[in-house]
Amino acid sequence: MKTNRNNKKNNKKIKKIKAVLIGGNLVTLQSSLATKIAVTGQGKILFFEDIGERGYRVDRILDHFTQADVFKNVRAVVFGPFVGGEEPGGKSLVEKVLKEFSERQRFPVFTGVASGHIPRNHILPLGQESVIEKVGERYSLNIISRWCDERA
């Protein structure tokens, strides 16, 4: 995984983050807000990915999550792939949106986990204890589970 250059100040001191990994499809998780099963990042590592969402929609959802305190006391946010969702001119603005989101946060934000709506992806067993560790100049997300030994 990698971190945004402008978010490095939040990641400089981080050698290891250990927490339960939760998350999934961004739009689906947004629909859980104000329900008994609403997503909350309290003490967790949040993972998001999506398919076919344009930049302005991703920005709006992340803002909604911020206003709903989804990121309150979150340990870290990890973004997987956001495929499709190109603007009418063919360019995607999602990467720019994620970069700007990262720059505004006080918690670590990572990108580059190959899990979600892509042909070759890693299984992320949500609800499992996970560790983000610095490995050289990059970060690694490891799942601590008796059910698997998966490295994303």
Contacts in CASP RR format, 6 or more apart in sequence:
PFRMAT RR
TARGET T0000
AUTHOR 0000-0000-0000
METHOD contacts of the structure
MODEL  1
MKTNRNNKKNNKKIKKIKAVLIGGNLVTLQSSLATKIAVTGQGKILFFED
IGERGYRVDRILDHFTQADVFKNVRAVVFGPFVGGEEPGGKSLVEKVLKE
FSERQRFPVFTGVASGHIPRNHILPLGQESVIEKVGERYSLNIISRWCDE
RA
1 78 0 8 1.000
1 110 0 8 1.000
1 111 0 8 1.000
1 112 0 8 1.000
1 113 0 8 1.000
1 132 0 8 1.000
1 138 0 8 1.000
1 139 0 8 1.000
1 140 0 8 1.000
1 141 0 8 1.000
1 152 0 8 1.000
2 110 0 8 1.000
2 111 0 8 1.000
2 112 0 8 1.000
2 138 0 8 1.000
2 139 0 8 1.000
3 11 0 8 1.000
3 102 0 8 1.000
3 108 0 8 1.000
3 109 0 8 1.000
3 110 0 8 1.000
3 111 0 8 1.000
3 139 0 8 1.000
4 98 0 8 1.000
4 99 0 8 1.000
4 102 0 8 1.000
4 103 0 8 1.000
4 109 0 8 1.000
4 111 0 8 1.000
6 99 0 8 1.000
6 102 0 8 1.000
6 103 0 8 1.000
7 102 0 8 1.000
7 103 0 8 1.000
7 105 0 8 1.000
7 108 0 8 1.000
7 109 0 8 1.000
10 105 0 8 1.000
10 106 0 8 1.000
10 107 0 8 1.000
10 108 0 8 1.000
10 109 0 8 1.000
11 108 0 8 1.000
11 134 0 8 1.000
11 139 0 8 1.000
14 108 0 8 1.000
14 132 0 8 1.000
14 134 0 8 1.000
15 133 0 8 1.000
15 134 0 8 1.000
16 131 0 8 1.000
16 132 0 8 1.000
16 133 0 8 1.000
16 134 0 8 1.000
17 45 0 8 1.000
17 75 0 8 1.000
17 76 0 8 1.000
17 108 0 8 1.000
17 131 0 8 1.000
17 132 0 8 1.000
17 133 0 8 1.000
18 129 0 8 1.000
18 130 0 8 1.000
18 131 0 8 1.000
18 144 0 8 1.000
19 43 0 8 1.000
19 44 0 8 1.000
19 45 0 8 1.000
19 75 0 8 1.000
19 76 0 8 1.000
19 129 0 8 1.000
19 130 0 8 1.000
20 43 0 8 1.000
20 44 0 8 1.000
20 45 0 8 1.000
20 127 0 8 1.000
20 128 0 8 1.000
20 129 0 8 1.000
20 130 0 8 1.000
21 44 0 8 1.000
21 45 0 8 1.000
21 47 0 8 1.000
21 78 0 8 1.000
21 124 0 8 1.000
21 125 0 8 1.000
21 126 0 8 1.000
21 127 0 8 1.000
21 128 0 8 1.000
21 129 0 8 1.000
21 130 0 8 1.000
21 141 0 8 1.000
21 143 0 8 1.000
22 39 0 8 1.000
22 41 0 8 1.000
22 44 0 8 1.000
22 45 0 8 1.000
22 46 0 8 1.000
22 47 0 8 1.000
22 126 0 8 1.000
22 127 0 8 1.000
23 29 0 8 1.000
23 39 0 8 1.000
23 46 0 8 1.000
23 47 0 8 1.000
23 48 0 8 1.000
23 126 0 8 1.000
24 47 0 8 1.000
24 48 0 8 1.000
24 49 0 8 1.000
24 116 0 8 1.000
24 126 0 8 1.000
25 48 0 8 1.000
25 49 0 8 1.000
25 50 0 8 1.000
25 51 0 8 1.000
26 48 0 8 1.000
26 49 0 8 1.000
26 50 0 8 1.000
26 53 0 8 1.000
26 58 0 8 1.000
26 61 0 8 1.000
26 82 0 8 1.000
27 50 0 8 1.000
27 53 0 8 1.000
27 57 0 8 1.000
27 61 0 8 1.000
29 39 0 8 1.000
29 48 0 8 1.000
30 61 0 8 1.000
30 64 0 8 1.000
30 65 0 8 1.000
32 38 0 8 1.000
32 39 0 8 1.000
33 39 0 8 1.000
33 64 0 8 1.000
33 65 0 8 1.000
33 68 0 8 1.000
33 70 0 8 1.000
34 68 0 8 1.000
38 68 0 8 1.000
39 46 0 8 1.000
39 70 0 8 1.000
40 69 0 8 1.000
40 70 0 8 1.000
40 72 0 8 1.000
41 70 0 8 1.000
41 71 0 8 1.000
41 72 0 8 1.000
41 73 0 8 1.000
41 74 0 8 1.000
41 75 0 8 1.000
42 72 0 8 1.000
42 73 0 8 1.000
42 74 0 8 1.000
43 73 0 8 1.000
43 74 0 8 1.000
43 75 0 8 1.000
44 74 0 8 1.000
44 75 0 8 1.000
45 74 0 8 1.000
45 75 0 8 1.000
45 76 0 8 1.000
45 77 0 8 1.000
45 78 0 8 1.000
45 130 0 8 1.000
45 132 0 8 1.000
45 141 0 8 1.000
46 70 0 8 1.000
46 71 0 8 1.000
46 74 0 8 1.000
46 76 0 8 1.000
46 77 0 8 1.000
46 78 0 8 1.000
47 77 0 8 1.000
47 78 0 8 1.000
47 79 0 8 1.000
47 80 0 8 1.000
47 113 0 8 1.000
47 115 0 8 1.000
47 124 0 8 1.000
47 126 0 8 1.000
48 77 0 8 1.000
48 78 0 8 1.000
48 79 0 8 1.000
48 80 0 8 1.000
49 79 0 8 1.000
49 80 0 8 1.000
49 81 0 8 1.000
49 82 0 8 1.000
49 115 0 8 1.000
49 116 0 8 1.000
49 117 0 8 1.000
50 58 0 8 1.000
50 82 0 8 1.000
50 117 0 8 1.000
51 82 0 8 1.000
51 83 0 8 1.000
51 84 0 8 1.000
51 85 0 8 1.000
51 116 0 8 1.000
51 117 0 8 1.000
52 82 0 8 1.000
52 83 0 8 1.000
52 84 0 8 1.000
52 85 0 8 1.000
53 61 0 8 1.000
53 82 0 8 1.000
53 84 0 8 1.000
53 85 0 8 1.000
53 94 0 8 1.000
54 85 0 8 1.000
54 86 0 8 1.000
54 87 0 8 1.000
54 92 0 8 1.000
54 93 0 8 1.000
54 94 0 8 1.000
55 85 0 8 1.000
55 87 0 8 1.000
55 92 0 8 1.000
55 93 0 8 1.000
55 94 0 8 1.000
55 96 0 8 1.000
55 97 0 8 1.000
56 93 0 8 1.000
56 97 0 8 1.000
58 82 0 8 1.000
58 94 0 8 1.000
58 97 0 8 1.000
58 98 0 8 1.000
59 97 0 8 1.000
59 100 0 8 1.000
59 101 0 8 1.000
62 97 0 8 1.000
62 101 0 8 1.000
65 71 0 8 1.000
71 77 0 8 1.000
71 105 0 8 1.000
71 107 0 8 1.000
74 107 0 8 1.000
75 107 0 8 1.000
75 108 0 8 1.000
76 107 0 8 1.000
76 108 0 8 1.000
76 109 0 8 1.000
76 110 0 8 1.000
76 132 0 8 1.000
77 105 0 8 1.000
77 107 0 8 1.000
77 108 0 8 1.000
77 109 0 8 1.000
77 110 0 8 1.000
78 109 0 8 1.000
78 110 0 8 1.000
78 111 0 8 1.000
78 112 0 8 1.000
78 113 0 8 1.000
78 132 0 8 1.000
78 141 0 8 1.000
79 98 0 8 1.000
79 109 0 8 1.000
79 110 0 8 1.000
79 111 0 8 1.000
79 112 0 8 1.000
79 113 0 8 1.000
80 111 0 8 1.000
80 112 0 8 1.000
80 113 0 8 1.000
80 114 0 8 1.000
80 115 0 8 1.000
80 116 0 8 1.000
81 112 0 8 1.000
81 114 0 8 1.000
81 115 0 8 1.000
81 116 0 8 1.000
81 117 0 8 1.000
81 118 0 8 1.000
81 121 0 8 1.000
82 92 0 8 1.000
82 94 0 8 1.000
82 95 0 8 1.000
82 98 0 8 1.000
83 117 0 8 1.000
83 118 0 8 1.000
84 92 0 8 1.000
85 92 0 8 1.000
85 94 0 8 1.000
86 92 0 8 1.000
87 93 0 8 1.000
98 109 0 8 1.000
98 111 0 8 1.000
101 109 0 8 1.000
102 109 0 8 1.000
108 132 0 8 1.000
110 132 0 8 1.000
110 139 0 8 1.000
110 141 0 8 1.000
113 122 0 8 1.000
113 124 0 8 1.000
113 141 0 8 1.000
113 152 0 8 1.000
114 120 0 8 1.000
114 121 0 8 1.000
114 122 0 8 1.000
114 152 0 8 1.000
115 121 0 8 1.000
115 122 0 8 1.000
115 123 0 8 1.000
115 124 0 8 1.000
115 152 0 8 1.000
122 150 0 8 1.000
122 151 0 8 1.000
122 152 0 8 1.000
123 148 0 8 1.000
123 150 0 8 1.000
124 143 0 8 1.000
124 150 0 8 1.000
124 152 0 8 1.000
125 143 0 8 1.000
125 145 0 8 1.000
125 147 0 8 1.000
125 148 0 8 1.000
125 150 0 8 1.000
128 143 0 8 1.000
128 144 0 8 1.000
128 145 0 8 1.000
128 147 0 8 1.000
129 143 0 8 1.000
129 144 0 8 1.000
129 145 0 8 1.000
130 141 0 8 1.000
130 142 0 8 1.000
130 143 0 8 1.000
130 144 0 8 1.000
131 141 0 8 1.000
131 142 0 8 1.000
131 144 0 8 1.000
132 139 0 8 1.000
132 140 0 8 1.000
132 141 0 8 1.000
132 142 0 8 1.000
133 139 0 8 1.000
133 140 0 8 1.000
133 142 0 8 1.000
134 140 0 8 1.000
140 151 0 8 1.000
140 152 0 8 1.000
141 151 0 8 1.000
141 152 0 8 1.000
142 150 0 8 1.000
142 151 0 8 1.000
142 152 0 8 1.000
143 149 0 8 1.000
143 150 0 8 1.000
143 151 0 8 1.000
143 152 0 8 1.000
END
